Amino acid sequence: MADLDAFRSETRAWLDGNCPPEMREPVRSEADICWGGRNWTFQSEAQRIWLERMAERGWTVPHWPRDYGGGGLSPIEAKILKEELARICARQPLTSFGISMLGPALLQFGSEEQKRRFLPEIARGEIRWCQGYSEPGAGSDLAGLSTRCADKGDHWLVNGQKVWTSYADKADWIFCLVRTSTESKHKGISFLLFDMATPGVSTKPILLISGSSPFCETFFDDVKVPKDQVVGEVNRGWDVAKYLLGHEREMIAGMGLGGMGGLGSGSLGTALKPDNPLVRADIAEFDVDALAFAAMSERFFEMFKAGEAHPASPSMMKYAGTELNKRRHELIMAAGGSDALEWDGERSKNGKAARDWLRTKGNSIEGGTSEIQLGIVAKHILGLPGA
């Protein structure tokens, strides 16, 4: 305990002295979220300094091994760091699909060469990734994907299409599921990494009802990929895909706690202060549920890291977090009244409340639809017959 108290004191002192004041202010828009990558332009000098200082200590990924750019912290030390960051309302220095999804998969399935090549770049925010999973004919039935990957001896040749590829137009690299064999639906899939600047890769944005979108269609036309960029075994990429999906659902579940620049797990009532007593009652009920979800999340994450969580737990967390986030933004709209419906203009930050509310509707689709998650919970956790 004395060592942990010393770690907390040292961490608090370092954060107080190194987190720029601007990085302790609430996130105002997506521009305030640092994604990193080779084409990233920092929105401010403070954003650049905060990322560099945290990356230097390995605290963008505090739980990763030091050899791969992480902080090498124990689970309890990482929890203390998280608490101290929350204490000063510090922004995340880096948001990255490399951190939340690909990194854990590489740590579990990647070769030593792949870990040393990609993980430090992810930790420093030098490479930005997108996810090539869903296809026009393979959404909920992801294993039905048809993007072809042919073995050409000294390289792979990829042809096909992905859809709903978040930030594909801004990403440097993609982690992609491809079909390397047609002999088996699940055992003919491989997990491939390649540069988005490779000849034959193209993207097309998809607009949502919110008026903007991170989503893209992504096309592969005779894309040549080096043979050593398969993660895990050829034709066994489904194992990697399932493992990564657990972490993706964990990330989406975090939306329930206000992740990705949301209001956080603090009181919604304190943030909104509506006059309508009925709305205040709904917000109070939400705050209680949010606290319960936060406690459940902390317990789940501890069990998950210890390898003790039920394999279907990420589906339960993803569904619960999705519904909580949708409720959060519905209450923000209700508390805002007619003003919250404003779509353009400086006063409403170009309709941020309305656009964010509409965006949450996608939470119940991305990372596996709510119907699929409920089916998994019913079958594997509740053991319901015929589920």
C-alpha positions in Angstrom: 0.0 0.0 0.0 2.9 2.4 0.7 4.2 1.8 -2.8 0.8 2.5 -4.3 0.4 5.6 -2.2 3.8 6.8 -3.4 2.9 6.0 -7.0 -0.3 8.0 -6.7 1.5 11.0 -5.2 4.2 10.9 -7.9 1.5 10.5 -10.6 -0.5 13.4 -9.3 2.5 15.6 -9.1 3.6 14.7 -12.7 0.1 15.3 -14.1 -0.3 18.6 -12.3 3.0 19.8 -13.8 2.7 18.4 -17.3 -1.0 18.4 -18.4 -1.6 21.8 -20.1 -4.5 23.8 -18.8 -6.2 23.6 -22.2 -6.2 19.8 -22.0 -8.2 19.9 -18.8 -11.2 21.6 -20.5 -14.2 19.7 -21.8 -14.0 18.4 -25.3 -16.0 20.9 -27.5 -16.0 19.0 -30.8 -14.4 16.1 -32.6 -11.5 18.4 -33.5 -10.5 18.4 -29.8 -10.0 14.6 -30.0 -6.5 13.6 -31.0 -6.4 10.7 -33.4 -2.7 10.9 -34.4 -1.3 9.4 -37.6 1.0 10.5 -40.3 -1.5 13.0 -41.8 -2.7 14.3 -38.4 -2.6 18.1 -37.8 -2.6 19.1 -34.2 -5.4 21.5 -33.3 -3.2 23.3 -30.8 0.3 23.3 -29.3 -1.2 22.0 -26.1 -2.7 19.0 -27.8 0.8 18.2 -29.3 2.6 18.7 -26.0 0.1 16.5 -24.1 0.4 13.6 -26.5 4.2 13.8 -26.6 4.6 13.9 -22.8 2.2 11.1 -22.2 3.6 8.9 -25.0 7.1 9.5 -23.6 6.1 7.8 -20.4 4.1 5.1 -22.1 0.9 6.4 -20.6 -1.1 6.5 -23.8 -1.2 2.7 -23.3 -0.1 2.4 -19.6 -1.0 -1.3 -19.3 1.1 -2.4 -22.4 4.6 -3.7 -21.8 7.5 -1.2 -22.0 9.1 -3.1 -24.8 6.2 -2.2 -27.1 5.8 1.5 -26.1 3.6 1.0 -23.1 4.0 2.1 -19.5 4.4 -1.4 -18.0 1.9 -0.5 -15.2 0.2 -3.1 -13.1 -3.6 -3.2 -13.3 -3.9 -1.3 -10.0 -1.3 1.3 -11.1 -3.2 1.8 -14.4 -6.4 2.3 -12.3 -4.7 4.9 -10.2 -3.5 6.7 -13.3 -7.0 6.7 -14.7 -8.4 8.1 -11.4 -5.8 10.9 -11.3 -6.5 11.8 -14.9 -10.2 12.0 -14.1 -9.4 14.1 -11.0 -8.0 17.0 -13.2 -10.6 16.3 -16.0 -7.8 15.6 -18.4 -8.6 14.7 -22.0 -7.4 11.5 -23.4 -4.0 12.3 -25.1 -4.8 9.9 -27.9 -7.8 8.2 -29.3 -7.0 5.3 -31.6 -8.5 2.1 -33.0 -4.9 0.9 -32.8 -5.1 1.2 -29.0 -8.7 0.0 -28.4 -8.8 -2.8 -31.0 -5.8 -3.8 -33.0 -3.2 -3.4 -30.2 -4.8 -6.1 -27.9 -5.1 -8.4 -30.9 -1.4 -8.0 -31.8 -0.4 -8.6 -28.2 -2.3 -11.8 -28.3 -1.7 -13.1 -31.8 1.0 -11.0 -33.5 4.5 -12.2 -34.2 7.3 -10.6 -32.2 8.4 -8.7 -35.4 4.8 -7.4 -35.8 4.6 -6.3 -32.2 7.9 -4.4 -32.4 7.0 -2.8 -35.7 3.5 -1.6 -35.1 2.8 -1.3 -31.3 5.3 1.5 -30.5 4.0 3.5 -33.5 0.5 3.1 -32.2 1.5 4.1 -28.6 3.2 7.3 -29.9 0.2 8.2 -32.2 2.3 7.9 -35.3 0.0 5.5 -37.2 -3.8 5.6 -37.5 -5.8 2.5 -38.2 -9.2 1.7 -39.6 -11.1 -1.6 -39.5 -12.1 -3.6 -42.6 -14.7 -6.0 -41.3 -18.3 -5.4 -42.7 -19.2 -5.9 -46.3 -22.3 -5.1 -48.3 -23.3 -8.7 -48.1 -21.7 -9.6 -44.7 -22.8 -7.4 -41.8 -24.3 -9.4 -38.9 -23.1 -12.6 -40.7 -19.6 -11.3 -40.7 -18.1 -14.8 -41.5 -19.9 -14.6 -44.8 -17.4 -12.1 -46.1 -16.2 -12.4 -49.7 -13.3 -10.0 -50.1 -10.8 -12.3 -51.9 -7.1 -12.7 -51.0 -5.1 -14.8 -53.4 -1.7 -16.2 -52.7 0.6 -15.0 -55.5 3.8 -16.6 -54.2 5.7 -13.6 -53.1 2.7 -11.5 -52.1 -1.1 -11.5 -51.4 -3.5 -10.0 -54.0 -6.7 -8.5 -52.4 -9.9 -7.7 -54.3 -13.3 -6.8 -52.9 -15.2 -4.2 -50.9 -15.8 -3.2 -47.3 -18.5 -0.9 -45.9 -19.0 1.3 -42.8 -15.2 1.6 -42.5 -14.9 4.3 -39.9 -12.4 7.0 -40.8 -11.0 5.0 -43.8 -10.4 8.2 -45.6 -8.2 9.5 -42.8 -6.5 6.2 -41.8 -2.9 5.2 -42.6 -3.3 1.4 -42.4 -6.2 -1.0 -42.2 -6.6 -4.3 -40.3 -8.8 -6.3 -42.6 -10.6 -9.7 -42.8 -10.1 -11.4 -46.1 -11.0 -14.8 -47.6 -8.0 -16.9 -48.3 -9.9 -20.2 -48.7 -13.4 -21.2 -49.7 -13.2 -24.7 -48.2 -14.6 -23.5 -44.8 -16.7 -20.5 -44.0 -15.0 -19.7 -40.7 -11.6 -21.4 -41.3 -11.0 -19.7 -44.6 -10.6 -16.2 -43.2 -7.3 -14.4 -42.6 -6.5 -11.3 -40.7 -4.4 -9.0 -42.9 -2.6 -5.6 -42.3 -1.8 -3.2 -45.1 -1.1 0.4 -45.9 -4.1 2.5 -47.2 -1.7 4.2 -49.6 -1.1 1.0 -51.4 -2.1 1.2 -55.1 -5.6 -0.2 -55.6 -7.1 1.1 -52.3 -9.8 3.7 -52.6 -12.5 5.1 -50.3 -15.9 6.9 -50.6 -17.6 8.7 -47.7 -21.1 7.7 -46.5 -23.2 10.5 -45.1 -25.6 9.8 -42.2 -28.8 11.5 -41.1 -26.7 13.7 -38.8 -25.3 15.5 -41.8 -21.8 14.1 -41.4 -20.2 10.7 -40.9 -17.0 8.9 -40.2 -18.1 6.0 -42.3 -16.7 5.1 -45.8 -17.0 2.5 -48.5 -13.6 1.0 -49.1 -12.6 -0.7 -52.3 -9.7 -3.0 -53.1 -8.6 -3.5 -56.7 -5.6 -5.8 -57.1 -4.0 -4.6 -53.9 -0.6 -6.2 -53.4 0.2 -7.0 -49.7 3.5 -8.5 -48.4 3.2 -12.1 -47.2 4.4 -11.3 -43.6 1.5 -9.0 -42.9 -0.9 -11.8 -41.9 -1.6 -11.8 -38.1 -1.8 -15.3 -36.7 -2.2 -18.3 -38.9 -3.5 -18.1 -42.5 -7.1 -19.2 -42.6 -7.4 -18.8 -38.8 -8.2 -15.1 -38.8 -11.6 -15.7 -37.4 -9.9 -16.4 -34.0 -8.2 -13.0 -34.2 -11.5 -11.4 -35.4 -13.5 -12.7 -32.5 -10.9 -11.6 -30.0 -10.8 -8.1 -31.5 -14.6 -7.9 -31.5 -14.6 -8.4 -27.8 -12.4 -5.3 -27.4 -14.4 -3.3 -29.9 -17.6 -4.0 -28.0 -15.7 -3.0 -24.8 -14.9 0.3 -26.5 -18.5 0.9 -27.6 -19.7 -0.1 -24.1 -17.5 2.8 -22.9 -19.9 5.2 -24.7 -22.3 4.5 -21.8 -19.8 6.3 -19.6 -19.6 9.2 -22.0 -16.6 8.0 -24.0 -15.2 9.7 -27.2 -15.7 13.2 -25.8 -19.1 12.7 -24.1 -20.2 14.1 -20.8 -18.4 11.5 -18.9 -19.7 9.5 -16.0 -20.4 12.6 -13.9 -24.0 13.6 -13.0 -26.1 14.5 -16.1 -28.3 16.5 -13.8 -25.4 18.7 -12.7 -24.5 19.3 -16.3 -28.0 20.1 -17.6 -30.0 21.6 -14.7 -33.4 21.5 -16.5 -36.5 23.4 -15.2 -39.0 20.7 -16.0 -39.5 18.5 -12.9 -40.4 15.4 -15.0 -37.2 15.8 -17.0 -35.3 16.2 -13.7 -36.8 12.9 -12.5 -35.8 11.1 -15.7 -32.3 12.5 -15.4 -32.0 11.4 -11.7 -33.0 7.9 -12.8 -30.4 8.0 -15.5 -27.7 9.1 -13.1 -28.4 6.1 -10.8 -28.3 3.8 -13.8 -25.1 5.4 -15.0 -23.4 4.9 -11.6 -24.6 1.3 -11.6 -23.2 0.8 -15.1 -19.9 2.4 -14.1 -19.6 -0.1 -11.2 -20.5 -3.0 -13.4 -18.0 -1.8 -16.0 -15.2 -1.6 -13.5 -15.9 -5.1 -12.3 -16.2 -6.5 -15.8 -12.9 -4.9 -16.9 -11.1 -6.3 -13.9 -12.5 -9.8 -14.7 -11.7 -9.4 -18.4 -8.1 -8.5 -17.8 -7.7 -11.4 -15.3 -9.2 -13.8 -17.9 -12.2 -14.5 -15.6 -15.0 -12.8 -17.6 -17.6 -14.9 -19.4 -16.9 -15.0 -23.1 -20.3 -13.4 -23.8 -19.8 -10.6 -21.3 -18.6 -8.0 -24.0 -22.0 -8.5 -25.8 -23.8 -7.7 -22.5 -21.7 -4.7 -21.9 -21.9 -3.4 -25.4 -25.8 -3.6 -25.4 -26.0 -1.9 -22.0 -23.6 0.8 -22.9 -25.3 1.4 -26.2 -28.7 1.9 -24.5 -27.3 4.1 -21.8 -25.6 6.4 -24.4 -28.8 6.7 -26.4 -30.7 7.6 -23.2 -28.1 10.2 -22.3 -28.5 12.1 -25.6 -32.3 11.8 -25.5 -32.2 13.5 -22.1 -29.9 16.2 -23.4 -32.4 16.9 -26.2 -35.3 16.9 -23.8 -33.6 19.2 -21.4 -32.6 21.6 -24.2 -36.2 22.0 -25.5 -36.7 23.6 -28.9 -33.2 25.1 -28.7 -31.7 21.6 -28.9 -33.3 21.2 -32.3 -31.2 24.0 -33.8 -29.2 22.5 -36.7 -26.8 25.3 -37.7 -25.3 28.4 -36.1 -22.7 29.4 -33.6 -25.0 29.3 -30.6 -25.7 25.6 -31.0 -22.1 24.7 -32.2 -23.7 23.8 -35.5 -26.4 21.7 -34.0 -24.1 19.6 -31.9 -26.8 18.3 -29.5 -29.1 17.2 -32.4 -26.3 15.7 -34.5 -24.8 13.8 -31.5 -28.3 12.5 -30.7 -28.8 11.2 -34.2 -25.3 9.7 -34.2 -26.2 7.5 -31.2 -28.7 5.6 -33.3 -25.7 4.0 -35.0 -24.5 2.6 -31.7 -27.1 -0.2 -31.8 -25.7 -1.3 -35.2 -21.9 -0.9 -35.1 -19.8 -3.6 -33.5 -22.7 -6.1 -33.8 -26.4 -5.1 -33.8 -28.3 -5.0 -30.5 -30.4 -7.9 -31.7 -27.3 -10.1 -32.3 -25.9 -9.1 -28.8 -29.2 -10.0 -27.1 -29.2 -13.3 -28.8 -25.7 -14.0 -27.6 -26.6 -13.1 -24.1 -29.8 -15.2 -24.2 -27.9 -18.3 -25.5 -24.6 -18.2 -23.7 -25.3 -16.4 -20.4 -28.9 -17.0 -19.7 -29.0 -20.5 -21.3 -32.5 -19.9 -22.7 -33.8 -22.8 -24.9 -34.0 -22.1 -28.6 -32.2 -18.8 -28.3 
